[in-house]
């Protein structure tokens, strides 16, 4: 219904963030560059930020850019929940 009304080709919201729609602000661009460096150097990093600031979308964009699979990329939300 709303897709026809607004002339959209696909649903604007999904269950998971889609990195194709990532807006790279200066801060997001810097974070992505730093994360790419961490992956290239095989280092460890922690990505933190407030709810809805783009952590998951940025992580998915990193995985797409670097050709990583989810099994290679750690998500420790459950492990850190008690901290």
C-alpha positions in Angstrom: 0.0 0.0 0.0 2.6 2.6 1.0 5.1 1.4 -1.6 2.7 2.5 -4.4 1.7 5.7 -2.6 5.4 6.8 -2.2 6.7 5.2 -5.4 9.1 2.8 -3.6 10.6 -0.2 -5.4 11.0 -2.2 -2.2 10.0 -2.2 1.5 11.7 0.7 3.3 12.1 -1.2 6.6 13.2 -4.7 7.3 14.0 -6.9 10.2 17.7 -6.4 9.8 19.5 -3.2 8.7 20.5 -3.1 5.0 24.0 -1.6 4.4 22.9 -0.5 0.9 21.1 2.3 2.6 23.9 3.3 4.9 24.5 7.1 5.0 28.2 7.6 5.8 28.4 10.7 7.9 31.9 11.8 8.8 31.8 9.8 12.0 30.5 6.7 10.3 33.1 7.0 7.5 35.8 7.3 10.1 34.5 4.3 12.1 34.3 2.2 9.0 37.9 3.1 8.0 39.2 2.2 11.4 37.3 -1.1 11.4 38.7 -1.9 8.0 42.2 -1.3 9.3 41.5 -3.5 12.3 40.4 -6.4 10.0 43.4 -5.9 7.7 45.8 -5.9 10.6 44.0 -8.8 12.3 43.5 -6.8 15.5 40.6 -6.7 18.0 38.2 -3.8 18.2 35.0 -2.9 20.1 32.3 -0.9 18.4 30.1 1.0 20.9 27.4 3.6 20.6 23.9 4.4 21.5 20.8 2.6 20.4 20.0 3.3 16.7 23.3 5.0 15.9 24.2 2.5 13.2 26.5 -0.1 14.8 24.8 -3.1 13.2 24.5 -1.4 9.8 28.1 -0.3 9.9 29.2 -3.8 10.9 27.2 -5.3 8.0 28.7 -2.8 5.6 32.2 -3.8 6.8 31.4 -7.4 6.2 30.2 -6.6 2.7 33.3 -4.5 1.9 35.8 -7.0 3.3 34.0 -10.1 1.9 33.6 -11.5 5.4 31.0 -14.1 6.5 29.1 -13.9 9.8 31.1 -16.8 11.2 34.3 -14.7 10.8 32.8 -11.7 12.4 32.0 -11.8 16.1 28.9 -10.3 17.6 29.1 -10.4 21.4 25.8 -8.8 22.5 24.8 -11.9 24.5 28.2 -12.4 26.0 28.5 -8.8 27.1 24.9 -8.4 28.4 25.9 -9.1 32.0 28.8 -6.6 32.1 
